[in-house]
Amino acid sequence: MKPTEQPRRVSATLTVLAIFAAFIGVFTPTATAQDDTPAQDDAQASSVLIMDASSSMLEADGEGTRMDSAKKAAHTLVDELPDTATMGFVAYGANESDAPDNREAGCKDIETLAPVAELDRDKFHAGIDGLTPTGYTPIGNALRHAADELPDKGERSVILVSDGIDSCAPPPVCEVAEELADEGVGLVVHTVGFHVDDEARKELECISQSTGGEYRQADDADKLAEDLKVLAQRGIAGYQKAGTEFEFADSIEDAKWLGEGRYHTRVTPNTNINQGLHYIRVAVPEGTTPTSR
């Protein structure tokens, strides 16, 4: 969203109504801008990396396979992460074949290779080296599995690397992503499409957009390593509140502009049942639809 764009007032208002509909007459919301400095909250920011080891990762990439490139990128990531990083490692498709008569087992082929904890480089490297692409692509099930690995509190993120679409739906992956987003603030899913076609890109974008995460696209090992590093650093550092706190307005006319960025919203109880709606103004570029989570 660019603050310089002309706002679509009705759409922007609808966004705010969607965010605060549940709070009508019960809460007084305030908001604080955030930046990308490391968080100092009591709960440690944590992340899970999901690696695709489905059979399509055997396709050629450079002098090796896609799996070779993905392993190289993952090893680079692990070497560059700080010792204090809290991260887990999950893979799918590495144990069961993608034979048509093995679909049930293949769609459950999701394994935790390193639990969410302070970084254990040896365990990560061993898990990466042991991946052998053989199976299906159970993205939806893998997202649920990764979310279960994460703690209940603090900034939590999932970084998913895939070279194709989910081959095990149901559950539909976008519905799974929306379910995860509905579980509470603090859980986002970032996705990286590795040599993906348009269909896979749209599916991965849907996952990230549904959870407030970011989609990136990589077509070689170096770009994949770069994307993983950026997303992982974002996930392990978390965010720290900064900026000036302000009150939401009681009318559209008095609503304040909210610039581009990420915002933390706090709601506090208010016993005035007739308090009404609260408003902010946001710019919505032409051709886009505002969403909230």
C-alpha positions as CSV (number, residue, x, y, z in Angstrom):
1,M,0.0,0.0,0.0
2,K,1.4,3.4,-0.9
3,P,0.3,6.4,1.1
4,T,0.5,8.6,-2.0
5,E,-2.3,6.7,-3.7
6,Q,-5.7,8.2,-3.7
7,P,-7.8,6.5,-1.1
8,R,-11.0,4.6,-1.9
9,R,-12.9,5.8,1.1
10,V,-15.7,3.3,1.2
11,S,-13.3,0.3,0.8
12,A,-11.0,1.6,3.4
13,T,-13.8,2.1,5.8
14,L,-15.0,-1.4,5.2
15,T,-11.6,-2.7,6.1
16,V,-11.7,-1.0,9.4
17,L,-15.2,-2.2,10.0
18,A,-14.1,-5.8,9.3
19,I,-11.2,-5.4,11.8
20,F,-13.2,-3.9,14.6
21,A,-16.7,-5.3,14.1
22,A,-16.2,-7.7,17.0
23,F,-15.1,-4.9,19.3
24,I,-18.2,-2.6,18.8
25,G,-19.2,-1.1,22.2
26,V,-16.8,-3.3,24.1
27,F,-13.2,-2.2,23.4
28,T,-11.3,1.1,22.9
29,P,-8.5,0.3,20.3
30,T,-5.2,2.1,20.0
31,A,-2.4,1.4,17.6
32,T,1.4,1.7,17.5
33,A,3.6,1.7,14.4
34,Q,6.3,-1.0,14.3
35,D,9.7,-1.3,12.7
36,D,12.0,-4.2,12.0
37,T,14.3,-3.9,15.1
38,P,14.6,-7.1,17.2
39,A,11.8,-7.7,19.7
40,Q,12.4,-7.5,23.4
41,D,9.2,-9.3,24.4
42,D,9.2,-12.0,27.0
43,A,8.3,-14.7,24.4
44,Q,11.1,-15.6,22.0
45,A,10.4,-15.2,18.3
46,S,10.4,-18.7,16.7
47,S,10.2,-20.2,13.2
48,V,9.9,-23.4,11.3
49,L,11.4,-24.1,7.9
50,I,9.5,-26.5,5.7
51,M,11.4,-28.1,2.9
52,D,9.9,-29.8,-0.2
53,A,11.3,-33.3,-0.8
54,S,8.6,-34.4,-3.2
55,S,9.6,-36.4,-6.4
56,S,9.5,-33.3,-8.6
57,M,12.6,-32.0,-6.7
58,L,14.6,-34.6,-8.7
59,E,14.2,-32.4,-11.8
60,A,17.4,-30.9,-13.2
61,D,18.7,-27.6,-11.9
62,G,22.1,-26.5,-13.1
63,E,24.7,-29.2,-12.6
64,G,22.5,-31.2,-10.3
65,T,18.8,-31.5,-9.2
66,R,16.4,-29.0,-7.6
67,M,17.0,-30.9,-4.4
68,D,20.7,-30.4,-4.6
69,S,20.1,-26.6,-5.0
70,A,17.7,-26.6,-2.1
71,K,20.1,-28.4,0.1
72,K,22.9,-26.0,-0.7
73,A,20.6,-23.0,0.1
74,A,19.5,-24.6,3.3
75,H,23.0,-25.4,4.5
76,T,24.0,-21.8,3.7
77,L,21.1,-20.6,5.8
78,V,22.0,-22.7,8.8
79,D,25.6,-21.6,8.7
80,E,24.6,-17.9,8.7
81,L,21.9,-18.0,11.3
82,P,22.9,-16.6,14.8
83,D,23.4,-19.2,17.5
84,T,20.5,-17.9,19.5
85,A,18.0,-18.4,16.6
86,T,14.9,-20.4,17.7
87,M,14.0,-22.6,14.7
88,G,12.6,-26.0,13.8
89,F,13.0,-28.0,10.6
90,V,10.2,-30.0,8.9
91,A,10.2,-31.8,5.5
92,Y,7.7,-33.7,3.4
93,G,7.9,-36.3,0.7
94,A,11.2,-37.8,1.7
95,N,10.1,-41.2,2.9
96,E,7.1,-42.5,1.0
97,S,6.9,-42.9,-2.8
98,D,4.5,-41.0,-5.1
99,A,3.0,-44.2,-6.5
100,P,-0.7,-43.8,-7.2
101,D,-1.6,-46.6,-4.7
102,N,0.5,-45.0,-2.0
103,R,-1.4,-41.7,-1.8
104,E,-2.7,-42.1,1.7
105,A,0.7,-42.8,3.2
106,G,2.4,-40.2,1.0
107,C,0.1,-37.5,2.1
108,K,1.0,-38.2,5.7
109,D,4.7,-38.2,4.9
110,I,5.7,-35.2,7.0
111,E,8.6,-35.4,9.4
112,T,10.1,-33.1,12.1
113,L,13.9,-33.3,11.5
114,A,14.7,-30.7,14.2
115,P,12.2,-29.5,16.9
116,V,11.7,-25.8,17.5
117,A,14.6,-24.9,19.9
118,E,17.8,-22.9,20.0
119,L,19.6,-23.7,16.8
120,D,21.3,-27.1,16.6
121,R,23.4,-26.8,13.5
122,D,24.5,-30.5,13.5
123,K,20.9,-31.6,13.6
124,F,19.9,-29.3,10.8
125,H,22.7,-30.2,8.6
126,A,22.1,-33.9,9.1
127,G,18.5,-33.5,8.4
128,I,19.2,-31.6,5.2
129,D,21.7,-34.1,4.0
130,G,19.3,-37.0,4.6
131,L,16.5,-35.7,2.3
132,T,15.8,-38.0,-0.7
133,P,13.0,-36.7,-3.0
134,T,10.4,-39.5,-3.5
135,G,6.9,-38.5,-2.6
136,Y,3.8,-36.4,-2.7
137,T,3.4,-32.7,-1.9
138,P,1.2,-32.4,1.2
139,I,1.5,-28.7,1.7
140,G,-1.8,-28.2,3.7
141,N,-0.9,-31.0,6.1
142,A,2.6,-29.8,6.4
143,L,1.5,-26.3,7.4
144,R,-0.7,-27.7,10.2
145,H,2.2,-29.9,11.3
146,A,4.6,-27.0,11.4
147,A,2.1,-24.8,13.3
148,D,1.8,-27.5,15.9
149,E,5.6,-27.4,16.4
150,L,5.5,-23.8,17.3
151,P,4.9,-22.4,20.8
152,D,1.6,-20.7,21.6
153,K,3.1,-17.3,22.3
154,G,5.4,-14.8,20.7
155,E,6.1,-13.9,17.1
156,R,5.8,-17.2,15.1
157,S,6.5,-17.8,11.5
158,V,6.7,-20.7,9.0
159,I,8.9,-20.6,5.9
160,L,7.7,-22.9,3.2
161,V,9.8,-23.9,0.2
162,S,8.0,-25.7,-2.6
163,D,8.4,-26.3,-6.3
164,G,4.8,-27.2,-7.0
165,I,1.2,-27.3,-5.9
166,D,-0.3,-29.4,-3.1
167,S,-1.0,-32.9,-4.5
168,C,-2.9,-34.1,-1.4
169,A,-5.9,-31.7,-1.1
170,P,-8.2,-31.8,0.8
171,P,-7.5,-29.9,2.9
172,P,-7.3,-27.0,0.4
173,V,-4.1,-25.1,1.3
174,C,-5.6,-21.7,1.3
175,E,-8.3,-22.8,3.7
176,V,-5.5,-24.2,6.0
177,A,-3.7,-20.8,5.8
178,E,-6.8,-18.9,6.7
179,E,-7.4,-21.3,9.6
180,L,-3.9,-20.6,10.9
181,A,-4.4,-16.9,10.5
182,D,-7.6,-17.1,12.5
183,E,-5.8,-18.8,15.4
184,G,-4.4,-15.5,16.5
185,V,-2.0,-12.6,16.0
186,G,1.7,-13.5,15.7
187,L,1.6,-16.5,13.2
188,V,2.6,-15.8,9.6
189,V,3.6,-18.1,6.7
190,H,6.2,-17.0,4.2
191,T,6.5,-18.9,1.0
192,V,9.2,-19.4,-1.6
193,G,8.4,-20.7,-5.0
194,F,11.3,-22.6,-6.4
195,H,11.1,-23.1,-10.2
196,V,7.3,-22.8,-9.9
197,D,4.7,-22.4,-12.7
198,D,1.8,-19.9,-12.6
199,E,-0.5,-22.3,-10.8
200,A,1.9,-23.1,-8.0
201,R,2.8,-19.4,-7.7
202,K,-0.8,-18.4,-7.2
203,E,-1.3,-21.1,-4.6
204,L,1.9,-20.1,-2.7
205,E,0.9,-16.4,-2.9
206,C,-2.5,-17.3,-1.5
207,I,-0.9,-19.0,1.5
208,S,1.3,-16.0,2.3
209,Q,-1.3,-13.4,1.7
210,S,-3.8,-15.2,3.9
211,T,-1.5,-15.1,6.9
212,G,0.1,-11.7,6.3
213,G,3.3,-13.3,5.1
214,E,5.5,-12.7,2.1
215,Y,5.9,-14.6,-1.2
216,R,9.3,-14.8,-2.9
217,Q,10.3,-16.6,-6.1
218,A,13.7,-18.3,-6.8
219,D,15.0,-20.0,-9.9
220,D,18.5,-21.0,-8.7
221,A,20.3,-22.0,-5.5
222,D,21.8,-18.5,-4.9
223,K,18.5,-16.7,-5.1
224,L,16.8,-19.4,-2.9
225,A,19.6,-19.0,-0.3
226,E,19.1,-15.2,-0.3
227,D,15.3,-15.5,0.1
228,L,15.6,-18.0,2.9
229,K,18.1,-15.7,4.7
230,V,15.8,-12.7,4.5
231,L,12.7,-14.5,5.6
232,A,14.5,-16.4,8.4
233,Q,16.1,-13.3,9.8
234,R,12.7,-11.6,9.8
235,G,11.2,-14.6,11.6
236,I,13.8,-15.0,14.3
237,A,14.2,-11.3,15.1
238,G,10.5,-10.5,15.4
239,Y,9.4,-6.9,15.7
240,Q,9.6,-4.2,18.4
241,K,7.0,-1.6,18.9
242,A,8.1,1.9,18.0
243,G,6.5,5.1,16.9
244,T,3.7,7.2,18.3
245,E,0.6,5.7,19.8
246,F,-2.7,7.2,18.6
247,E,-6.4,6.8,19.2
248,F,-8.8,5.7,16.5
249,A,-11.4,8.2,15.6
250,D,-15.1,8.0,16.5
251,S,-16.2,9.3,13.1
252,I,-15.0,8.9,9.5
253,E,-14.4,12.7,9.2
254,D,-11.9,12.6,12.1
255,A,-10.2,9.4,11.0
256,K,-6.4,9.7,10.9
257,W,-4.3,8.4,8.0
258,L,-2.3,5.2,8.5
259,G,0.8,5.1,6.4
260,E,2.5,2.1,4.8
261,G,4.0,-0.3,7.3
262,R,3.2,-3.0,9.9
263,Y,1.1,-2.1,12.9
264,H,0.4,-3.5,16.3
265,T,-3.2,-3.1,17.6
266,R,-4.1,-3.2,21.3
267,V,-7.6,-3.4,22.6
268,T,-8.7,-2.7,26.1
269,P,-12.0,-3.3,27.8
270,N,-14.6,-0.6,27.8
271,T,-18.0,-1.0,29.6
272,N,-19.8,1.6,27.5
273,I,-22.0,-0.6,25.3
274,N,-23.0,2.3,23.1
275,Q,-19.5,3.4,22.2
276,G,-19.9,2.7,18.5
277,L,-17.4,2.1,15.7
278,H,-13.8,3.4,15.4
279,Y,-12.1,4.5,12.2
280,I,-8.8,5.0,10.5
281,R,-8.0,6.0,6.9
282,V,-5.9,3.8,4.6
283,A,-5.0,4.3,0.9
284,V,-6.0,1.5,-1.4
285,P,-4.4,1.4,-4.9
286,E,-6.7,1.0,-7.9
287,G,-7.4,-2.6,-8.8
288,T,-6.8,-4.0,-5.3
289,T,-9.1,-5.1,-2.5
290,P,-8.3,-4.3,1.2
291,T,-8.2,-7.3,3.5
292,S,-7.7,-7.7,7.2
293,R,-6.6,-10.5,9.6
